[in-house]
C-alpha cells in the first residue's frame, strides 16, 4: 500500500502538534509535582541528619528521578534528563539499591542541588545540557557534586555518556 504525501494534510499536522503540546503539558504537570515531592524527601533527609534513614523512601525518590530522566528528553528537556541521571547515580552507587543510612551529608547536599537544578530545568523553556542555560545548570551541579565527595559510577545511559563526560568533565564517566 502506497502512502503518498497527500494523505497528510494541514489539519492532521495541526492535530498532531496540539497532541504533542498536550502531552508536554501533562509531562510537565506530573514531573514538576513529583520532583517537588522528591525535594521534600531530600529536605527531610537533610533535616533529619539522616538518622539511619528512618522514613526515607529512597526507592520512590529514585523512581521520580528515573522517570524524569526517561521522559524529559522526549519533550525537549535534555538538561532535565542529564540532571536526573546524576541524581539516579547518587542514589544507586555501583548499581545497587541503598538505604538512607548509606548517604553521606555531602551526597544529600548533592541531591538537594539535583532537586533545585531539575526543578529549574523543568521550569525553563526546553533545552539540552549543551545550551547556555543547560550548561550553566550542569556546571553548578558539577561543582556541588565534586565538593560533596560522593562517588558517581558510570552513567546508566550510554548514548548521553559522551555529552555528560564533556559537560561534567569527569573522566570516571568513560
C-alpha positions in Angstrom: 0.0 0.0 0.0 1.4 3.4 -1.0 1.2 6.2 1.5 1.7 9.4 -0.5 2.2 12.9 0.7 -1.4 13.8 0.0 -2.5 11.5 2.9 -1.2 14.0 5.4 -2.8 17.4 5.3 -2.5 20.6 7.3 -5.4 19.6 9.7 -3.6 16.4 10.6 -0.4 18.2 11.3 -2.2 20.7 13.4 -3.9 17.9 15.4 -0.5 16.2 15.9 1.0 19.5 17.1 -1.8 20.0 19.5 -1.4 16.5 20.9 2.3 17.0 21.4 1.6 20.3 23.3 -1.0 18.4 25.4 1.4 15.6 26.2 4.2 18.1 27.0 1.9 19.9 29.4 0.9 16.6 31.0 4.5 15.6 31.4 5.4 19.0 33.0 2.4 18.7 35.3 3.4 15.3 36.8 7.1 15.9 36.6 7.0 19.2 38.5 4.6 17.7 41.1 6.7 14.6 41.6 10.0 16.5 41.6 8.6 18.9 44.3 7.6 15.8 46.3 11.1 14.4 45.8 12.5 17.7 47.1 10.5 17.3 50.3 12.1 13.8 50.8 15.5 15.2 50.2 14.9 18.1 52.6 13.7 15.5 55.1 17.0 13.6 54.8 18.9 16.8 55.4 16.8 17.9 58.3 16.9 14.5 60.0 20.6 14.4 59.8 20.0 11.0 58.1 19.2 9.2 61.4 19.6 5.8 59.8 17.2 6.8 57.1 14.0 6.3 59.1 11.0 7.2 57.0 13.0 7.9 53.8 11.8 6.0 50.8 14.8 6.1 48.6 13.3 3.7 46.1 10.4 6.1 45.5 12.9 9.0 45.3 15.0 7.1 42.8 11.8 6.3 40.8 10.9 10.0 40.5 14.4 10.9 39.2 14.5 7.9 36.9 11.0 8.6 35.4 12.0 12.2 34.7 15.3 11.0 33.2 13.5 8.7 30.9 10.8 11.1 29.6 12.2 14.6 29.8 14.3 14.3 26.6 11.2 13.2 24.7 9.7 16.6 25.2 12.9 18.6 24.6 14.1 18.8 28.2 17.6 17.3 27.7 19.1 19.3 30.6 16.5 17.8 32.9 17.4 14.3 31.6 21.1 14.9 32.4 20.4 16.3 35.9 18.0 13.5 36.7 20.6 10.9 35.6 23.1 12.4 38.1 20.5 12.1 40.9 19.9 8.5 39.9 23.6 7.8 40.1 23.9 9.4 43.5 21.1 7.1 44.7 22.5 4.0 43.1 26.2 3.5 43.7 27.7 0.6 41.9 24.2 -0.3 40.5 22.8 -1.4 43.9 19.9 -0.2 45.9 21.0 1.7 49.0 19.4 2.8 52.2 19.4 6.3 53.5 21.9 5.3 56.2 24.5 4.9 53.4 24.1 8.5 52.2 26.7 10.9 53.4 25.7 14.5 54.2 27.7 15.5 51.1 25.5 13.2 49.0 22.4 14.7 50.5 23.7 18.1 49.6 24.3 16.9 46.0 20.8 15.5 45.9 19.5 18.9 47.1 21.4 20.5 44.2 20.0 18.0 41.8 16.5 18.8 43.0 16.9 22.5 42.7 18.5 22.4 39.2 16.0 19.8 38.0 13.0 21.9 39.1 14.6 24.9 37.4 15.3 22.9 34.2 11.6 21.9 34.1 10.5 25.5 34.5 12.9 26.8 31.8 12.0 26.7 28.2 13.0 23.2 26.8 16.8 23.0 26.3 19.6 20.4 26.4 22.6 20.4 28.7 24.8 22.0 26.0 22.7 25.1 25.7 23.9 28.2 27.6 21.2 27.7 30.3 21.6 23.9 30.5 25.4 24.2 30.5 25.2 26.7 33.5 23.0 24.3 35.4 25.3 21.4 34.7 28.4 23.4 35.8 26.7 24.4 39.1 25.7 20.8 39.7 29.2 19.5 38.8 30.8 21.8 41.4 28.4 20.7 44.2 28.8 17.0 43.4 32.6 17.4 43.3 32.6 19.2 46.7 30.2 16.6 48.1 32.8 13.8 47.9 30.2 11.4 46.5 31.4 8.9 44.0 29.3 8.6 40.9 29.6 5.4 38.9 29.1 5.0 35.2 26.0 6.7 33.9 23.2 4.3 33.0 22.5 5.7 29.6 25.4 5.1 27.1 24.3 7.5 24.3 24.5 10.5 26.5 27.6 9.4 28.3 29.9 11.4 26.0 27.8 14.6 26.4 27.8 14.1 30.2 31.5 13.5 30.3 32.1 16.7 28.3 29.6 18.7 30.3 30.8 17.5 33.7 34.5 16.9 32.8 34.6 13.8 34.9 36.9 11.2 33.4 35.3 8.4 35.5 32.2 8.6 33.3 34.0 7.0 30.4 
